[in-house]
């Protein structure tokens, strides 16, 4: 399993689709029930990623939030 590179301690990151750049990506994962927390706890993530925007498997791109150019007004 691969993990995105660790960001600097003070920076925020976005996880995006390699193909289209949108943020609507999902990963396959396992969750386990925690009796102590009374909820599902993520226990494992897998390499498979899927983009909800371009509707295809993708690789995840990790980028600093500051590295993303602002979108022009009126764009989606």
N, CA, C and O atoms as a Tripos MOL2 file, in Angstrom:
@<TRIPOS>MOLECULE
protein
  304   303    76     0     0
PROTEIN
NO_CHARGES

@<TRIPOS>ATOM
      1 N           0.8500   -1.1690    0.0000 N.3       1 UNK1
      2 CA          0.0000    0.0000    0.0000 C.3       1 UNK1
      3 C           0.8940    1.2290    0.0000 C.2       1 UNK1
      4 O           1.8950    1.2740    0.7150 O.2       1 UNK1
      5 N           0.5370    2.2170   -0.7940 N.am      2 UNK2
      6 CA          1.3090    3.4560   -0.8190 C.3       2 UNK2
      7 C           0.5570    4.5420   -0.0900 C.2       2 UNK2
      8 O          -0.6740    4.5670   -0.0810 O.2       2 UNK2
      9 N           1.3130    5.4450    0.5240 N.am      3 UNK3
     10 CA          0.7190    6.5690    1.2400 C.3       3 UNK3
     11 C           1.1580    7.8520    0.5580 C.2       3 UNK3
     12 O           2.2670    7.9180    0.0290 O.2       3 UNK3
     13 N           0.2990    8.8870    0.5580 N.am      4 UNK4
     14 CA          0.7470   10.1760    0.0230 C.3       4 UNK4
     15 C           1.9120   10.6890    0.8440 C.2       4 UNK4
     16 O           2.0160   10.3930    2.0340 O.2       4 UNK4
     17 N           2.8030   11.4720    0.2040 N.am      5 UNK5
     18 CA          3.9250   12.0060    0.9710 C.3       5 UNK5
     19 C           3.4510   12.8690    2.1250 C.2       5 UNK5
     20 O           2.4350   13.5560    2.0240 O.2       5 UNK5
     21 N           4.1850   12.8280    3.2090 N.am      6 UNK6
     22 CA          3.8080   13.6010    4.3920 C.3       6 UNK6
     23 C           4.0100   15.0870    4.1230 C.2       6 UNK6
     24 O           5.0800   15.4900    3.6670 O.2       6 UNK6
     25 N           2.9940   15.9090    4.3980 N.am      7 UNK7
     26 CA          3.1350   17.3470    4.1980 C.3       7 UNK7
     27 C           3.9590   17.9660    5.3310 C.2       7 UNK7
     28 O           4.1530   17.3530    6.3800 O.2       7 UNK7
     29 N           4.4340   19.1770    5.1020 N.am      8 UNK8
     30 CA          5.1090   19.9140    6.1680 C.3       8 UNK8
     31 C           4.1160   20.1130    7.3020 C.2       8 UNK8
     32 O           2.9080   20.1690    7.0690 O.2       8 UNK8
     33 N           4.6090   20.2170    8.5110 N.am      9 UNK9
     34 CA          3.7510   20.2730    9.6960 C.3       9 UNK9
     35 C           2.7540   21.4270    9.6650 C.2       9 UNK9
     36 O           1.6780   21.3110   10.2520 O.2       9 UNK9
     37 N           3.0710   22.5230    9.0070 N.am     10 UNK10
     38 CA          2.1850   23.6930    9.0220 C.3      10 UNK10
     39 C           1.3460   23.8310    7.7620 C.2      10 UNK10
     40 O           0.5310   24.7500    7.6850 O.2      10 UNK10
     41 N           1.5080   22.9610    6.7710 N.am     11 UNK11
     42 CA          0.7670   23.1230    5.5240 C.3      11 UNK11
     43 C          -0.4330   22.1840    5.4730 C.2      11 UNK11
     44 O          -0.4380   21.1100    6.0750 O.2      11 UNK11
     45 N          -1.4360   22.6200    4.7460 N.am     12 UNK12
     46 CA         -2.5980   21.7780    4.4990 C.3      12 UNK12
     47 C          -2.4780   21.2120    3.0980 C.2      12 UNK12
     48 O          -1.8750   21.8260    2.2180 O.2      12 UNK12
     49 N          -3.0600   20.0310    2.8950 N.am     13 UNK13
     50 CA         -2.9930   19.3950    1.5840 C.3      13 UNK13
     51 C          -4.3840   19.1020    1.0580 C.2      13 UNK13
     52 O          -5.3600   19.0430    1.8070 O.2      13 UNK13
     53 N          -4.4440   18.9220   -0.2450 N.am     14 UNK14
     54 CA         -5.6490   18.4380   -0.9210 C.3      14 UNK14
     55 C          -5.2900   17.1260   -1.5890 C.2      14 UNK14
     56 O          -4.1530   16.9180   -2.0110 O.2      14 UNK14
     57 N          -6.2620   16.2540   -1.6790 N.am     15 UNK15
     58 CA         -6.1000   14.9860   -2.3720 C.3      15 UNK15
     59 C          -6.9630   15.0870   -3.6210 C.2      15 UNK15
     60 O          -8.1670   15.3260   -3.5330 O.2      15 UNK15
     61 N          -6.3410   14.9040   -4.7940 N.am     16 UNK16
     62 CA         -7.0450   15.1380   -6.0480 C.3      16 UNK16
     63 C          -6.8360   13.9880   -7.0230 C.2      16 UNK16
     64 O          -5.9670   13.1370   -6.8310 O.2      16 UNK16
     65 N          -7.6480   13.9830   -8.0690 N.am     17 UNK17
     66 CA         -7.5650   13.0080   -9.1530 C.3      17 UNK17
     67 C          -6.3820   13.3390  -10.0590 C.2      17 UNK17
     68 O          -6.1890   14.4940  -10.4380 O.2      17 UNK17
     69 N          -5.5990   12.3300  -10.4010 N.am     18 UNK18
     70 CA         -4.4650   12.5060  -11.2980 C.3      18 UNK18
     71 C          -4.9140   12.9420  -12.6950 C.2      18 UNK18
     72 O          -4.1960   13.6770  -13.3730 O.2      18 UNK18
     73 N          -6.0920   12.4960  -13.1280 N.am     19 UNK19
     74 CA         -6.5460   12.7480  -14.4900 C.3      19 UNK19
     75 C          -7.1880   14.1230  -14.6680 C.2      19 UNK19
     76 O          -6.8400   14.8600  -15.5900 O.2      19 UNK19
     77 N          -8.1240   14.4650  -13.7850 N.am     20 UNK20
     78 CA         -8.8890   15.7030  -13.9860 C.3      20 UNK20
     79 C          -8.6110   16.7760  -12.9410 C.2      20 UNK20
     80 O          -9.0210   17.9230  -13.1170 O.2      20 UNK20
     81 N          -7.9190   16.4260  -11.8490 N.am     21 UNK21
     82 CA         -7.5560   17.3970  -10.8350 C.3      21 UNK21
     83 C          -8.6280   17.6960   -9.8030 C.2      21 UNK21
     84 O          -8.3750   18.4560   -8.8680 O.2      21 UNK21
     85 N          -9.8180   17.1230   -9.9430 N.am     22 UNK22
     86 CA        -10.8810   17.3810   -8.9710 C.3      22 UNK22
     87 C         -10.6160   16.6630   -7.6510 C.2      22 UNK22
     88 O          -9.8640   15.6910   -7.5870 O.2      22 UNK22
     89 N         -11.2550   17.1710   -6.6060 N.am     23 UNK23
     90 CA        -11.0460   16.6480   -5.2570 C.3      23 UNK23
     91 C         -11.9710   15.4930   -4.9070 C.2      23 UNK23
     92 O         -11.8120   14.8920   -3.8440 O.2      23 UNK23
     93 N         -12.9160   15.1670   -5.7480 N.am     24 UNK24
     94 CA        -13.9010   14.1290   -5.4450 C.3      24 UNK24
     95 C         -13.3770   12.7300   -5.6640 C.2      24 UNK24
     96 O         -13.8900   11.9960   -6.5090 O.2      24 UNK24
     97 N         -12.3520   12.3520   -4.9060 N.am     25 UNK25
     98 CA        -11.7880   11.0100   -5.0300 C.3      25 UNK25
     99 C         -12.1260   10.1750   -3.8000 C.2      25 UNK25
    100 O         -12.2980   10.6960   -2.6990 O.2      25 UNK25
    101 N         -12.2140    8.8830   -4.0150 N.am     26 UNK26
    102 CA        -12.5030    7.9380   -2.9300 C.3      26 UNK26
    103 C         -11.4160    6.8720   -2.9290 C.2      26 UNK26
    104 O         -10.7810    6.6090   -3.9490 O.2      26 UNK26
    105 N         -11.2140    6.2560   -1.7470 N.am     27 UNK27
    106 CA        -10.3000    5.1310   -1.6020 C.3      27 UNK27
    107 C         -11.0730    3.9510   -1.0520 C.2      27 UNK27
    108 O         -12.0420    4.1220   -0.3130 O.2      27 UNK27
    109 N         -10.6430    2.7490   -1.4160 N.am     28 UNK28
    110 CA        -11.1900    1.5610   -0.7720 C.3      28 UNK28
    111 C         -10.5850    1.4690    0.6140 C.2      28 UNK28
    112 O          -9.4100    1.7750    0.8190 O.2      28 UNK28
    113 N         -11.4080    1.0400    1.5670 N.am     29 UNK29
    114 CA        -10.9170    0.9630    2.9450 C.3      29 UNK29
    115 C         -11.7300   -0.0430    3.7450 C.2      29 UNK29
    116 O         -12.8240   -0.4440    3.3490 O.2      29 UNK29
    117 N         -11.1680   -0.4380    4.8770 N.am     30 UNK30
    118 CA        -11.8590   -1.2610    5.8580 C.3      30 UNK30
    119 C         -12.0960   -0.4280    7.1010 C.2      30 UNK30
    120 O         -11.2650    0.3940    7.4890 O.2      30 UNK30
    121 N         -13.2280   -0.6520    7.7090 N.am     31 UNK31
    122 CA        -13.5220   -0.0220    8.9920 C.3      31 UNK31
    123 C         -13.8990   -1.1200    9.9830 C.2      31 UNK31
    124 O         -14.4950   -2.1310    9.6110 O.2      31 UNK31
    125 N         -13.5470   -0.9090   11.2340 N.am     32 UNK32
    126 CA        -13.8650   -1.8640   12.3000 C.3      32 UNK32
    127 C         -14.7370   -1.1690   13.3340 C.2      32 UNK32
    128 O         -14.5810    0.0240   13.5950 O.2      32 UNK32
    129 N         -15.6460   -1.9200   13.9130 N.am     33 UNK33
    130 CA        -16.4970   -1.3700   14.9640 C.3      33 UNK33
    131 C         -15.6890   -1.2260   16.2450 C.2      33 UNK33
    132 O         -15.0280   -2.1720   16.6740 O.2      33 UNK33
    133 N         -15.7390   -0.0490   16.8570 N.am     34 UNK34
    134 CA        -15.0620    0.1970   18.1290 C.3      34 UNK34
    135 C         -16.1040    0.2460   19.2380 C.2      34 UNK34
    136 O         -16.9530    1.1370   19.2630 O.2      34 UNK34
    137 N         -16.0340   -0.7090   20.1470 N.am     35 UNK35
    138 CA        -16.9490   -0.7090   21.2880 C.3      35 UNK35
    139 C         -16.6910    0.5320   22.1360 C.2      35 UNK35
    140 O         -17.6370    1.1680   22.6010 O.2      35 UNK35
    141 N         -15.4280    0.8830   22.3420 N.am     36 UNK36
    142 CA        -15.0840    2.0330   23.1870 C.3      36 UNK36
    143 C         -15.5940    3.3500   22.6000 C.2      36 UNK36
    144 O         -16.0750    4.2120   23.3350 O.2      36 UNK36
    145 N         -15.4900    3.5070   21.2710 N.am     37 UNK37
    146 CA        -15.9160    4.7590   20.6350 C.3      37 UNK37
    147 C         -17.3670    4.7190   20.1600 C.2      37 UNK37
    148 O         -17.9390    5.7430   19.7880 O.2      37 UNK37
    149 N         -17.9560    3.5110   20.1790 N.am     38 UNK38
    150 CA        -19.3230    3.3120   19.7020 C.3      38 UNK38
    151 C         -19.5130    3.8540   18.2880 C.2      38 UNK38
    152 O         -20.4770    4.5620   17.9960 O.2      38 UNK38
    153 N         -18.5770    3.5060   17.4300 N.am     39 UNK39
    154 CA        -18.6470    3.9240   16.0340 C.3      39 UNK39
    155 C         -17.6250    3.1900   15.1990 C.2      39 UNK39
    156 O         -16.7840    2.4630   15.7270 O.2      39 UNK39
    157 N         -17.6990    3.3810   13.8870 N.am     40 UNK40
    158 CA        -16.7750    2.7560   12.9650 C.3      40 UNK40
    159 C         -15.4600    3.5150   12.9640 C.2      40 UNK40
    160 O         -15.4440    4.7460   12.9330 O.2      40 UNK40
    161 N         -14.3580    2.7780   13.0000 N.am     41 UNK41
    162 CA        -13.0210    3.3530   13.0100 C.3      41 UNK41
    163 C         -12.2770    2.8160   11.7890 C.2      41 UNK41
    164 O         -12.2050    1.6050   11.5810 O.2      41 UNK41
    165 N         -11.7300    3.7130   10.9940 N.am     42 UNK42
    166 CA        -10.9730    3.3150    9.8120 C.3      42 UNK42
    167 C          -9.7500    2.5210   10.2410 C.2      42 UNK42
    168 O          -8.9520    2.9870   11.0550 O.2      42 UNK42
    169 N          -9.6060    1.3230    9.6940 N.am     43 UNK43
    170 CA         -8.4890    0.4810   10.1130 C.3      43 UNK43
    171 C          -7.4850    0.2250    8.9960 C.2      43 UNK43
    172 O          -6.3340   -0.1060    9.2830 O.2      43 UNK43
    173 N          -7.8760    0.3640    7.7480 N.am     44 UNK44
    174 CA         -6.9640    0.0710    6.6340 C.3      44 UNK44
    175 C          -7.4450    0.7850    5.3820 C.2      44 UNK44
    176 O          -8.6370    0.7580    5.0770 O.2      44 UNK44
    177 N          -6.5430    1.4190    4.6570 N.am     45 UNK45
    178 CA         -6.8780    1.9640    3.3360 C.3      45 UNK45
    179 C          -6.0610    1.2140    2.2930 C.2      45 UNK45
    180 O          -4.9820    0.6960    2.5850 O.2      45 UNK45
    181 N          -6.5870    1.1630    1.0810 N.am     46 UNK46
    182 CA         -5.9530    0.4120    0.0070 C.3      46 UNK46
    183 C          -5.5840    1.3410   -1.1420 C.2      46 UNK46
    184 O          -6.0170    2.4920   -1.1860 O.2      46 UNK46
    185 N          -4.7870    0.8350   -2.0610 N.am     47 UNK47
    186 CA         -4.2740    1.6410   -3.1620 C.3      47 UNK47
    187 C          -5.3500    2.0730   -4.1540 C.2      47 UNK47
    188 O          -5.2200    3.1310   -4.7690 O.2      47 UNK47
    189 N          -6.4110    1.2800   -4.3270 N.am     48 UNK48
    190 CA         -7.4100    1.6110   -5.3380 C.3      48 UNK48
    191 C          -8.0820    2.9430   -5.0190 C.2      48 UNK48
    192 O          -8.5470    3.1660   -3.9010 O.2      48 UNK48
    193 N          -8.1260    3.8160   -6.0100 N.am     49 UNK49
    194 CA         -8.7950    5.1140   -5.8780 C.3      49 UNK49
    195 C          -9.7160    5.3050   -7.0720 C.2      49 UNK49
    196 O          -9.4450    4.8050   -8.1630 O.2      49 UNK49
    197 N         -10.8030    6.0290   -6.8570 N.am     50 UNK50
    198 CA        -11.7930    6.2680   -7.9100 C.3      50 UNK50
    199 C         -12.2070    7.7320   -7.8640 C.2      50 UNK50
    200 O         -12.4290    8.2880   -6.7890 O.2      50 UNK50
    201 N         -12.3110    8.3570   -9.0410 N.am     51 UNK51
    202 CA        -12.7150    9.7590   -9.1230 C.3      51 UNK51
    203 C         -14.2090    9.8450   -9.4000 C.2      51 UNK51
    204 O         -14.7090    9.2690  -10.3670 O.2      51 UNK51
    205 N         -14.9040   10.5600   -8.5510 N.am     52 UNK52
    206 CA        -16.3460   10.7420   -8.7140 C.3      52 UNK52
    207 C         -16.6640   11.7850   -9.7830 C.2      52 UNK52
    208 O         -17.8150   11.8880  -10.2090 O.2      52 UNK52
    209 N         -15.6760   12.5590  -10.2260 N.am     53 UNK53
    210 CA        -15.9170   13.5750  -11.2520 C.3      53 UNK53
    211 C         -15.7530   12.9900  -12.6620 C.2      53 UNK53
    212 O         -16.6330   13.1520  -13.5070 O.2      53 UNK53
    213 N         -14.6400   12.3200  -12.9090 N.am     54 UNK54
    214 CA        -14.4340   11.7600  -14.2550 C.3      54 UNK54
    215 C         -14.8230   10.2840  -14.3400 C.2      54 UNK54
    216 O         -14.6580    9.6550  -15.3850 O.2      54 UNK54
    217 N         -15.3410    9.7340  -13.2410 N.am     55 UNK55
    218 CA        -15.9310    8.3880  -13.2080 C.3      55 UNK55
    219 C         -15.0010    7.3000  -13.7180 C.2      55 UNK55
    220 O         -15.3640    6.4960  -14.5760 O.2      55 UNK55
    221 N         -13.7750    7.2970  -13.1620 N.am     56 UNK56
    222 CA        -12.8460    6.2360  -13.5410 C.3      56 UNK56
    223 C         -11.8090    6.0370  -12.4410 C.2      56 UNK56
    224 O         -11.6000    6.9160  -11.6040 O.2      56 UNK56
    225 N         -11.1600    4.8700  -12.4500 N.am     57 UNK57
    226 CA        -10.0700    4.6580  -11.5040 C.3      57 UNK57
    227 C          -8.9870    5.7080  -11.7270 C.2      57 UNK57
    228 O          -8.7880    6.1810  -12.8450 O.2      57 UNK57
    229 N          -8.3020    6.0590  -10.6710 N.am     58 UNK58
    230 CA         -7.2740    7.0970  -10.7630 C.3      58 UNK58
    231 C          -6.1640    6.8270   -9.7790 C.2      58 UNK58
    232 O          -6.2480    5.9100   -8.9620 O.2      58 UNK58
    233 N          -5.1330    7.6240   -9.8620 N.am     59 UNK59
    234 CA         -4.1040    7.6820   -8.8360 C.3      59 UNK59
    235 C          -4.3250    8.9840   -8.0850 C.2      59 UNK59
    236 O          -4.7580    9.9820   -8.6590 O.2      59 UNK59
    237 N          -4.0260    8.9600   -6.8110 N.am     60 UNK60
    238 CA         -4.2350   10.1430   -5.9830 C.3      60 UNK60
    239 C          -3.0190   11.0590   -6.0760 C.2      60 UNK60
    240 O          -1.8740   10.6140   -5.9980 O.2      60 UNK60
    241 N          -3.2980   12.3340   -6.2410 N.am     61 UNK61
    242 CA         -2.2640   13.3680   -6.2490 C.3      61 UNK61
    243 C          -2.4220   14.1670   -4.9610 C.2      61 UNK61
    244 O          -3.5100   14.6560   -4.6570 O.2      61 UNK61
    245 N          -1.3360   14.2980   -4.2080 N.am     62 UNK62
    246 CA         -1.3410   15.1040   -2.9920 C.3      62 UNK62
    247 C          -0.6500   16.4170   -3.3090 C.2      62 UNK62
    248 O           0.4780   16.4310   -3.8030 O.2      62 UNK62
    249 N          -1.3300   17.5250   -3.0210 N.am     63 UNK63
    250 CA         -0.7380   18.8350   -3.3000 C.3      63 UNK63
    251 C          -1.0570   19.7850   -2.1580 C.2      63 UNK63
    252 O          -2.0900   19.6670   -1.4990 O.2      63 UNK63
    253 N          -0.1580   20.7230   -1.9390 N.am     64 UNK64
    254 CA         -0.3970   21.7380   -0.9170 C.3      64 UNK64
    255 C          -1.5510   22.6180   -1.3580 C.2      64 UNK64
    256 O          -1.6730   22.9410   -2.5390 O.2      64 UNK64
    257 N          -2.3940   23.0060   -0.4200 N.am     65 UNK65
    258 CA         -3.5450   23.8500   -0.7440 C.3      65 UNK65
    259 C          -3.0840   25.1320   -1.4240 C.2      65 UNK65
    260 O          -3.7540   25.6130   -2.3390 O.2      65 UNK65
    261 N          -1.9780   25.6860   -1.0070 N.am     66 UNK66
    262 CA         -1.4670   26.9290   -1.5920 C.3      66 UNK66
    263 C          -1.0090   26.7340   -3.0370 C.2      66 UNK66
    264 O          -0.9190   27.7090   -3.7830 O.2      66 UNK66
    265 N          -0.7170   25.4970   -3.4490 N.am     67 UNK67
    266 CA         -0.2440   25.2320   -4.8150 C.3      67 UNK67
    267 C          -1.3680   25.1990   -5.8440 C.2      67 UNK67
    268 O          -1.1060   25.1540   -7.0460 O.2      67 UNK67
    269 N          -2.6060   25.2210   -5.3880 N.am     68 UNK68
    270 CA         -3.7470   25.1190   -6.2940 C.3      68 UNK68
    271 C          -4.1240   26.5060   -6.7770 C.2      68 UNK68
    272 O          -4.4600   27.3660   -5.9630 O.2      68 UNK68
    273 N          -4.0760   26.7510   -8.0940 N.am     69 UNK69
    274 CA         -4.4730   28.0630   -8.5720 C.3      69 UNK69
    275 C          -5.9530   28.3160   -8.3190 C.2      69 UNK69
    276 O          -6.7550   27.3880   -8.4270 O.2      69 UNK69
    277 N          -6.3390   29.5480   -7.9860 N.am     70 UNK70
    278 CA         -7.7580   29.8320   -7.7630 C.3      70 UNK70
    279 C          -8.5550   29.6640   -9.0410 C.2      70 UNK70
    280 O          -8.0730   29.9650  -10.1330 O.2      70 UNK70
    281 N          -9.7860   29.1790   -8.8950 N.am     71 UNK71
    282 CA        -10.6640   29.0230  -10.0500 C.3      71 UNK71
    283 C         -11.2480   30.3650  -10.4420 C.2      71 UNK71
    284 O         -11.5650   31.1780   -9.5730 O.2      71 UNK71
    285 N         -11.3980   30.6130  -11.7490 N.am     72 UNK72
    286 CA        -12.0590   31.8580  -12.1770 C.3      72 UNK72
    287 C         -13.4990   31.8860  -11.6650 C.2      72 UNK72
    288 O         -14.1230   30.8380  -11.4980 O.2      72 UNK72
    289 N         -14.0130   33.0640  -11.4210 N.am     73 UNK73
    290 CA        -15.3920   33.1920  -10.9510 C.3      73 UNK73
    291 C         -16.3330   32.5620  -11.9630 C.2      73 UNK73
    292 O         -16.1550   32.7050  -13.1730 O.2      73 UNK73
    293 N         -17.3320   31.8670  -11.4520 N.am     74 UNK74
    294 CA        -18.3340   31.2270  -12.2980 C.3      74 UNK74
    295 C         -17.9580   29.8440  -12.7910 C.2      74 UNK74
    296 O         -18.7720   29.1940  -13.4470 O.2      74 UNK74
    297 N         -16.7350   29.3600  -12.4960 N.am     75 UNK75
    298 CA        -16.3590   28.0140  -12.9160 C.3      75 UNK75
    299 C         -16.7050   27.0330  -11.8040 C.2      75 UNK75
    300 O         -16.9020   27.4260  -10.6540 O.2      75 UNK75
    301 N         -16.7770   25.7460  -12.1600 N.am     76 UNK76
    302 CA        -17.1290   24.7070  -11.1850 C.3      76 UNK76
    303 C         -15.9540   23.8370  -10.9240 C.2      76 UNK76
    304 O         -16.0430   22.9000  -10.1310 O.2      76 UNK76
@<TRIPOS>BOND
     1     1     2 1
     2     2     3 1
     3     3     4 2
     4     3     5 am
     5     5     6 1
     6     6     7 1
     7     7     8 2
     8     7     9 am
     9     9    10 1
    10    10    11 1
    11    11    12 2
    12    11    13 am
    13    13    14 1
    14    14    15 1
    15    15    16 2
    16    15    17 am
    17    17    18 1
    18    18    19 1
    19    19    20 2
    20    19    21 am
    21    21    22 1
    22    22    23 1
    23    23    24 2
    24    23    25 am
    25    25    26 1
    26    26    27 1
    27    27    28 2
    28    27    29 am
    29    29    30 1
    30    30    31 1
    31    31    32 2
    32    31    33 am
    33    33    34 1
    34    34    35 1
    35    35    36 2
    36    35    37 am
    37    37    38 1
    38    38    39 1
    39    39    40 2
    40    39    41 am
    41    41    42 1
    42    42    43 1
    43    43    44 2
    44    43    45 am
    45    45    46 1
    46    46    47 1
    47    47    48 2
    48    47    49 am
    49    49    50 1
    50    50    51 1
    51    51    52 2
    52    51    53 am
    53    53    54 1
    54    54    55 1
    55    55    56 2
    56    55    57 am
    57    57    58 1
    58    58    59 1
    59    59    60 2
    60    59    61 am
    61    61    62 1
    62    62    63 1
    63    63    64 2
    64    63    65 am
    65    65    66 1
    66    66    67 1
    67    67    68 2
    68    67    69 am
    69    69    70 1
    70    70    71 1
    71    71    72 2
    72    71    73 am
    73    73    74 1
    74    74    75 1
    75    75    76 2
    76    75    77 am
    77    77    78 1
    78    78    79 1
    79    79    80 2
    80    79    81 am
    81    81    82 1
    82    82    83 1
    83    83    84 2
    84    83    85 am
    85    85    86 1
    86    86    87 1
    87    87    88 2
    88    87    89 am
    89    89    90 1
    90    90    91 1
    91    91    92 2
    92    91    93 am
    93    93    94 1
    94    94    95 1
    95    95    96 2
    96    95    97 am
    97    97    98 1
    98    98    99 1
    99    99   100 2
   100    99   101 am
   101   101   102 1
   102   102   103 1
   103   103   104 2
   104   103   105 am
   105   105   106 1
   106   106   107 1
   107   107   108 2
   108   107   109 am
   109   109   110 1
   110   110   111 1
   111   111   112 2
   112   111   113 am
   113   113   114 1
   114   114   115 1
   115   115   116 2
   116   115   117 am
   117   117   118 1
   118   118   119 1
   119   119   120 2
   120   119   121 am
   121   121   122 1
   122   122   123 1
   123   123   124 2
   124   123   125 am
   125   125   126 1
   126   126   127 1
   127   127   128 2
   128   127   129 am
   129   129   130 1
   130   130   131 1
   131   131   132 2
   132   131   133 am
   133   133   134 1
   134   134   135 1
   135   135   136 2
   136   135   137 am
   137   137   138 1
   138   138   139 1
   139   139   140 2
   140   139   141 am
   141   141   142 1
   142   142   143 1
   143   143   144 2
   144   143   145 am
   145   145   146 1
   146   146   147 1
   147   147   148 2
   148   147   149 am
   149   149   150 1
   150   150   151 1
   151   151   152 2
   152   151   153 am
   153   153   154 1
   154   154   155 1
   155   155   156 2
   156   155   157 am
   157   157   158 1
   158   158   159 1
   159   159   160 2
   160   159   161 am
   161   161   162 1
   162   162   163 1
   163   163   164 2
   164   163   165 am
   165   165   166 1
   166   166   167 1
   167   167   168 2
   168   167   169 am
   169   169   170 1
   170   170   171 1
   171   171   172 2
   172   171   173 am
   173   173   174 1
   174   174   175 1
   175   175   176 2
   176   175   177 am
   177   177   178 1
   178   178   179 1
   179   179   180 2
   180   179   181 am
   181   181   182 1
   182   182   183 1
   183   183   184 2
   184   183   185 am
   185   185   186 1
   186   186   187 1
   187   187   188 2
   188   187   189 am
   189   189   190 1
   190   190   191 1
   191   191   192 2
   192   191   193 am
   193   193   194 1
   194   194   195 1
   195   195   196 2
   196   195   197 am
   197   197   198 1
   198   198   199 1
   199   199   200 2
   200   199   201 am
   201   201   202 1
   202   202   203 1
   203   203   204 2
   204   203   205 am
   205   205   206 1
   206   206   207 1
   207   207   208 2
   208   207   209 am
   209   209   210 1
   210   210   211 1
   211   211   212 2
   212   211   213 am
   213   213   214 1
   214   214   215 1
   215   215   216 2
   216   215   217 am
   217   217   218 1
   218   218   219 1
   219   219   220 2
   220   219   221 am
   221   221   222 1
   222   222   223 1
   223   223   224 2
   224   223   225 am
   225   225   226 1
   226   226   227 1
   227   227   228 2
   228   227   229 am
   229   229   230 1
   230   230   231 1
   231   231   232 2
   232   231   233 am
   233   233   234 1
   234   234   235 1
   235   235   236 2
   236   235   237 am
   237   237   238 1
   238   238   239 1
   239   239   240 2
   240   239   241 am
   241   241   242 1
   242   242   243 1
   243   243   244 2
   244   243   245 am
   245   245   246 1
   246   246   247 1
   247   247   248 2
   248   247   249 am
   249   249   250 1
   250   250   251 1
   251   251   252 2
   252   251   253 am
   253   253   254 1
   254   254   255 1
   255   255   256 2
   256   255   257 am
   257   257   258 1
   258   258   259 1
   259   259   260 2
   260   259   261 am
   261   261   262 1
   262   262   263 1
   263   263   264 2
   264   263   265 am
   265   265   266 1
   266   266   267 1
   267   267   268 2
   268   267   269 am
   269   269   270 1
   270   270   271 1
   271   271   272 2
   272   271   273 am
   273   273   274 1
   274   274   275 1
   275   275   276 2
   276   275   277 am
   277   277   278 1
   278   278   279 1
   279   279   280 2
   280   279   281 am
   281   281   282 1
   282   282   283 1
   283   283   284 2
   284   283   285 am
   285   285   286 1
   286   286   287 1
   287   287   288 2
   288   287   289 am
   289   289   290 1
   290   290   291 1
   291   291   292 2
   292   291   293 am
   293   293   294 1
   294   294   295 1
   295   295   296 2
   296   295   297 am
   297   297   298 1
   298   298   299 1
   299   299   300 2
   300   299   301 am
   301   301   302 1
   302   302   303 1
   303   303   304 2
@<TRIPOS>SUBSTRUCTURE
     1 UNK1         2 RESIDUE 1 A UNK
     2 UNK2         6 RESIDUE 1 A UNK
     3 UNK3        10 RESIDUE 1 A UNK
     4 UNK4        14 RESIDUE 1 A UNK
     5 UNK5        18 RESIDUE 1 A UNK
     6 UNK6        22 RESIDUE 1 A UNK
     7 UNK7        26 RESIDUE 1 A UNK
     8 UNK8        30 RESIDUE 1 A UNK
     9 UNK9        34 RESIDUE 1 A UNK
    10 UNK10       38 RESIDUE 1 A UNK
    11 UNK11       42 RESIDUE 1 A UNK
    12 UNK12       46 RESIDUE 1 A UNK
    13 UNK13       50 RESIDUE 1 A UNK
    14 UNK14       54 RESIDUE 1 A UNK
    15 UNK15       58 RESIDUE 1 A UNK
    16 UNK16       62 RESIDUE 1 A UNK
    17 UNK17       66 RESIDUE 1 A UNK
    18 UNK18       70 RESIDUE 1 A UNK
    19 UNK19       74 RESIDUE 1 A UNK
    20 UNK20       78 RESIDUE 1 A UNK
    21 UNK21       82 RESIDUE 1 A UNK
    22 UNK22       86 RESIDUE 1 A UNK
    23 UNK23       90 RESIDUE 1 A UNK
    24 UNK24       94 RESIDUE 1 A UNK
    25 UNK25       98 RESIDUE 1 A UNK
    26 UNK26      102 RESIDUE 1 A UNK
    27 UNK27      106 RESIDUE 1 A UNK
    28 UNK28      110 RESIDUE 1 A UNK
    29 UNK29      114 RESIDUE 1 A UNK
    30 UNK30      118 RESIDUE 1 A UNK
    31 UNK31      122 RESIDUE 1 A UNK
    32 UNK32      126 RESIDUE 1 A UNK
    33 UNK33      130 RESIDUE 1 A UNK
    34 UNK34      134 RESIDUE 1 A UNK
    35 UNK35      138 RESIDUE 1 A UNK
    36 UNK36      142 RESIDUE 1 A UNK
    37 UNK37      146 RESIDUE 1 A UNK
    38 UNK38      150 RESIDUE 1 A UNK
    39 UNK39      154 RESIDUE 1 A UNK
    40 UNK40      158 RESIDUE 1 A UNK
    41 UNK41      162 RESIDUE 1 A UNK
    42 UNK42      166 RESIDUE 1 A UNK
    43 UNK43      170 RESIDUE 1 A UNK
    44 UNK44      174 RESIDUE 1 A UNK
    45 UNK45      178 RESIDUE 1 A UNK
    46 UNK46      182 RESIDUE 1 A UNK
    47 UNK47      186 RESIDUE 1 A UNK
    48 UNK48      190 RESIDUE 1 A UNK
    49 UNK49      194 RESIDUE 1 A UNK
    50 UNK50      198 RESIDUE 1 A UNK
    51 UNK51      202 RESIDUE 1 A UNK
    52 UNK52      206 RESIDUE 1 A UNK
    53 UNK53      210 RESIDUE 1 A UNK
    54 UNK54      214 RESIDUE 1 A UNK
    55 UNK55      218 RESIDUE 1 A UNK
    56 UNK56      222 RESIDUE 1 A UNK
    57 UNK57      226 RESIDUE 1 A UNK
    58 UNK58      230 RESIDUE 1 A UNK
    59 UNK59      234 RESIDUE 1 A UNK
    60 UNK60      238 RESIDUE 1 A UNK
    61 UNK61      242 RESIDUE 1 A UNK
    62 UNK62      246 RESIDUE 1 A UNK
    63 UNK63      250 RESIDUE 1 A UNK
    64 UNK64      254 RESIDUE 1 A UNK
    65 UNK65      258 RESIDUE 1 A UNK
    66 UNK66      262 RESIDUE 1 A UNK
    67 UNK67      266 RESIDUE 1 A UNK
    68 UNK68      270 RESIDUE 1 A UNK
    69 UNK69      274 RESIDUE 1 A UNK
    70 UNK70      278 RESIDUE 1 A UNK
    71 UNK71      282 RESIDUE 1 A UNK
    72 UNK72      286 RESIDUE 1 A UNK
    73 UNK73      290 RESIDUE 1 A UNK
    74 UNK74      294 RESIDUE 1 A UNK
    75 UNK75      298 RESIDUE 1 A UNK
    76 UNK76      302 RESIDUE 1 A UNK
